[in-house]
Amino acid sequence: MRLVKLTEKSPEKIEGKDKTIFICRCGLSKKFPYCDGSHKRTKDEEDNKLYIYDENNRIEI
């Protein structure tokens, strides 16, 4: 199994000529690489702690 630590809690905003897109940086989006708002689940994470997310839960490890 591969474990990847993602530290960003917000998407990357990319402004194009015709439209703006948001790229997922939290790793939780179901529309990856595009943001679907799932990063909102990470807003109260504490720094220097690790969390594992599943469909409905967050577990601190």
C-alpha positions, 0 to 999 in steps of 0.5 A, spaced: 500 500 500 502 507 498 501 512 503 501 519 500 501 525 505 497 531 502 497 538 506 493 543 502 486 544 504 484 548 499 484 548 491 488 551 486 484 556 482 486 557 475 483 562 471 483 561 463 481 566 458 474 563 457 473 560 464 476 558 471 477 551 474 479 549 481 484 543 481 484 539 487 490 539 492 487 535 498 486 528 494 479 527 497 475 530 490 471 524 487 472 528 480 479 528 481 483 532 478 478 537 479 475 540 486 468 538 488 468 541 495 471 535 499 476 539 502 471 542 506 472 536 510 479 538 512 478 545 515 479 543 522 485 538 521 490 540 526 497 541 524 502 536 525 497 530 525 495 525 520 488 523 518 485 517 514 479 519 510 474 514 508 467 515 505 464 518 511 469 518 516 476 521 518 480 517 523 486 521 526 492 516 526 
